[in-house]
Amino acid sequence: MQVKKRPKRHTWERPEDPGCRLRSLLVQIKDLGLGYNSEETILFKYCSGSCPKARSNHDLTLLSLLQKSEILALGDLCCRPTYYEDVAFLDDNHQWHKVEKLSASACSCVG
């Protein structure tokens, strides 16, 4: 009897889940809202997804102290880029532009 092996998943493929992860979207430079006139299209990568409310004893203690008004309110953990990539493109006048830290390259839950 031959056992079927699970197909090998590439490193860039991830199962669909609501957790914090890197996502991407094809957008035109002119739609970025940065004032550049260019019809060029880029793959814009961003972070999106949910982050756990409490993960450690430290987080649980902070939550308890917040509820008792012992400390000032802190923000929840949120899904944010931890590393960025620069993006270069040609504008409609054939001039090169480089925008630093435009696209995310890694994500994590930060608070």
Secondary structure per residue as TSV (DSSP state, phi and psi in degrees):
chain	resnum	aa	ss	phi	psi
A	1	M	-	360.0	128.8
A	2	Q	-	-94.4	130.5
A	3	V	-	-91.8	129.6
A	4	K	-	-76.9	130.9
A	5	K	-	-88.8	145.3
A	6	R	-	-66.9	135.6
A	7	P	-	-59.5	141.7
A	8	K	-	-68.3	131.3
A	9	R	-	-94.3	133.1
A	10	H	-	-71.1	156.0
A	11	T	T	-63.1	-26.8
A	12	W	T	-85.8	-8.0
A	13	E	-	-93.0	130.6
A	14	R	-	-131.4	145.2
A	15	P	-	-63.7	148.9
A	16	E	-	-68.2	121.3
A	17	D	-	-149.3	161.0
A	18	P	S	-81.1	-2.0
A	19	G	B	-68.2	167.0
A	20	C	S	-62.9	123.0
A	21	R	E	-158.8	166.6
A	22	L	E	-79.2	131.1
A	23	R	E	-127.5	167.3
A	24	S	E	-142.7	157.7
A	25	L	E	-150.9	133.1
A	26	L	E	-79.7	123.2
A	27	V	E	-137.4	152.7
A	28	Q	E	-83.7	145.2
A	29	I	G	-54.0	-41.8
A	30	K	G	-62.8	-19.6
A	31	D	G	-91.7	2.4
A	32	L	S	-76.1	-17.7
A	33	G	S	80.2	19.7
A	34	L	S	-105.0	3.3
A	35	G	S	87.7	9.6
A	36	Y	-	-91.0	137.3
A	37	N	-	-99.6	103.6
A	38	S	-	-157.0	136.3
A	39	E	-	-86.0	-4.9
A	40	E	-	-61.2	144.6
A	41	T	E	-109.1	138.3
A	42	I	E	-127.0	162.2
A	43	L	E	-92.3	103.0
A	44	F	E	-87.6	122.7
A	45	K	E	-105.9	137.1
A	46	Y	E	-143.4	167.5
A	47	C	E	-104.3	137.9
A	48	S	E	-156.3	149.4
A	49	G	-	133.7	174.1
A	50	S	B	-91.2	155.8
A	51	C	-	-122.8	143.8
A	52	P	-	-62.5	143.5
A	53	K	S	-72.5	-40.4
A	54	A	-	-138.2	128.0
A	55	R	-	-122.2	-24.6
A	56	S	S	-137.8	173.0
A	57	N	H	-61.6	-34.3
A	58	H	H	-61.0	-47.6
A	59	D	H	-62.5	-41.3
A	60	L	H	-64.5	-39.7
A	61	T	H	-66.6	-42.9
A	62	L	H	-59.3	-42.8
A	63	L	H	-62.1	-42.8
A	64	S	H	-64.0	-44.3
A	65	L	H	-66.7	-35.3
A	66	L	H	-62.7	-42.4
A	67	Q	H	-67.0	-28.6
A	68	K	T	-90.9	3.2
A	69	S	T	59.6	31.2
A	70	E	S	-78.1	-27.4
A	71	I	S	-134.0	162.5
A	72	L	-	-68.7	152.1
A	73	A	-	-61.5	135.9
A	74	L	-	-110.4	154.3
A	75	G	-	-72.5	155.2
A	76	D	-	-71.4	164.1
A	77	L	-	-65.8	141.4
A	78	C	E	-136.2	155.0
A	79	C	E	-79.4	112.8
A	80	R	E	-135.5	155.5
A	81	P	E	-65.6	140.8
A	82	T	E	-108.9	-18.9
A	83	Y	E	-141.5	151.9
A	84	Y	E	-128.6	163.0
A	85	E	E	-120.6	146.9
A	86	D	E	-83.4	154.3
A	87	V	E	-129.0	132.7
A	88	A	E	-115.8	144.8
A	89	F	E	-158.5	164.0
A	90	L	E	-97.6	135.0
A	91	D	-	-87.2	-178.1
A	92	D	T	-66.6	-15.7
A	93	N	T	-97.3	13.8
A	94	H	S	63.0	35.2
A	95	Q	-	-109.4	139.0
A	96	W	E	-79.6	141.9
A	97	H	E	-132.4	144.6
A	98	K	E	-123.3	122.5
A	99	V	E	-108.4	116.8
A	100	E	E	-77.9	145.2
A	101	K	E	50.5	46.3
A	102	L	E	-87.8	-42.8
A	103	S	E	-113.4	137.9
A	104	A	E	-71.0	149.5
A	105	S	E	-126.2	-9.5
A	106	A	E	-157.5	150.3
A	107	C	E	-129.8	155.7
A	108	S	E	-160.1	160.0
A	109	C	E	-82.8	118.0
A	110	V	E	-124.0	153.0
A	111	G	-	-134.7	360.0
